Amino acid sequence: MWAMKLCLSILAVISCCEASKILVVFPLPGKSHAILGDGIVRHLLNAGHEVTYISPFPYKPESPKLHWVDISDNFKAMPEEMMNINAIMEKKVDFGDHMALFHVMTNIGRATVENPNVQKLMNDPKQEFDLVIVEWLFSEVTIGFAAVFNCPYIWSSSLDVHWHVLHLIDQPLNPAYSSDAISTNLPPFNFWQRVSELYTQLKVQYYRYMYTNAIEGQIYQELFGPYIVKRGRTPPPYDVLHYNGSLILGNSHVSLGQPAPIPQNYIPICGYHIDDEVKPLPQDLKKLLDNAKNGVIYFSMGSNLKSKDIPMQIKTSLLKMFGELKYTVLWKFEEDLPNRPTNVHILKWAPQQGILSHPNTILFITHGGLLSTTETIHFGKPIIGIPAFGDQFINVVRAVQKGFALQVDLSYTMADDLKIAINKMTTNPKYAEKAKELSFIYHDRPEKPGKLLAHYVKHVIETKGAPHLRSPALHVPFYQKLYLDLLAVVLVCLFVLVRLLKLVYCAFCSSKNVQDKKKTN
Ligand SMILES: *[C@@H]1O[C@H](CO)[C@@H](O)[C@H](O)[C@H]1NC(C)=O
């Protein structure tokens, strides 16, 4: 009897120590970001942790171990035209501009901390966490939560690996062979591309150094500072906290992105948001796909861009073009379209993973968001990319370079361009073959991404921030990495040597002159 009691209490101790309290912060009011946040939450809940989730979107399904902190007010901090196709086509928004991105993202960071629900959380002395996970997207101020709750933090990077996040845990990548997050250059670079990548890095570093860090440091002191003091500690300097992340969980993988030299504490877990088992399709949709003997083309511009914002002229020309095809076309669109050809079907809501996994789906026409390109490689389908903003351009350019995609520009003639691309794709098998090949590389990993995620989260908590994983490069100044100090020493030595030689030579010459003079006299 006592043995059983002992066992039970040991079990209780083990399970209580394995389950941790984790705060997950995904402040962006964009559905794709929430999908990535939800993925992390799902894996943490499955691992038995208790999760508090700061997000503009509610997490489904509800769970007694999940506490949602509603920051849906963040939608107000997002400029409306940011996600509107029309505005993008009229070039009213410029996503290539880092400064504008910093500005918007910092405002979203501030709105998150100022949110009354978040303030309530920080104000509650009973709230304690073992770990904070924050999304990185051109703003870093939300790491302040780690200082409030006095625990380690992990970055979650939603994009392919790039210099900007790596500089937070290691050092920037060399711009001579790696692209910026929103650049469209791909290595190997020509001379001007190489110069342009260097320029971007220098410009962004300068801007961070001069403005962003100061602004975020101020938000940190003002908005997090009082809560840290209230919990009886002095706020650590922002500069120190800033470079104290335990690791990065990166939504990247070599099958889709660049094979970058990454440090020990960058963990590529691309694909973790995809369910281990695809949910079965609704009956009517399944029937439609099963019966599509010539194949299915799936068309979706993602969850942020609303297809209803597409100009009417483009909608009609697209419908007409799709109608001329022998394939079944599934178009994810929020409204019904009049005069729709019989082979075109509108889906207000589309179970994308289910559609992509269906054997009759032959092609995916997408905006090229990272989640869509990930899912397409997960299921091994080729794409036609119509990028609209942000990292979509580089995702599509990369997909084209990798050989499983064609690019079509968002324009008033896009129906014609699309028709040509569809023709190429469906007559040449090389695109589909490449997608299958990359899909093999994507799946061929020693551990599934969700498992890896759970493992590293546990590792960071159990080793109190995993300091042993941190790169020594983080605190080595630039001039030391480039041995500029050695160069200075060598130059000084050379200078002194030359001077000395000159002195000796002159002394020799003058004594010789004296002797010569003596001789002539
Ligand atoms: C930095 O991280 C380590 C390990 O997680 C922690 O012990 C330390 O207190 C942190 N320092 C600051 C200033 O947050």
The ligand as a Tripos MOL2 file, in Angstrom:
@<TRIPOS>MOLECULE
LIG
   14    14     1     0     0
SMALL
NO_CHARGES

@<TRIPOS>ATOM
      1 C1         19.7980   36.2580  -19.2960 C.3       1 LIG1
      2 O1         19.4900   34.8930  -19.3890 O.3       1 LIG1
      3 C2         19.9670   34.1080  -18.3380 C.3       1 LIG1
      4 C3         19.6090   32.6710  -18.6650 C.3       1 LIG1
      5 O2         18.2860   32.5590  -19.0240 O.3       1 LIG1
      6 C4         19.3940   34.5830  -17.0150 C.3       1 LIG1
      7 O3         19.9140   33.8130  -15.9590 O.3       1 LIG1
      8 C5         19.7100   36.0450  -16.8280 C.3       1 LIG1
      9 O4         19.0720   36.5330  -15.6620 O.3       1 LIG1
     10 C6         19.2330   36.8490  -18.0080 C.3       1 LIG1
     11 N1         19.6780   38.2480  -17.8980 N.am      1 LIG1
     12 C7         18.8690   39.2630  -18.0910 C.2       1 LIG1
     13 C8         19.4690   40.6080  -17.9350 C.3       1 LIG1
     14 O5         17.7140   39.1340  -18.3850 O.2       1 LIG1
@<TRIPOS>BOND
     1     1     2 1
     2     1    10 1
     3     2     3 1
     4     3     4 1
     5     3     6 1
     6     4     5 1
     7     6     7 1
     8     6     8 1
     9     8     9 1
    10     8    10 1
    11    10    11 1
    12    11    12 1
    13    12    13 1
    14    12    14 2
@<TRIPOS>SUBSTRUCTURE
     1 LIG1         1 GROUP 0 **** ****
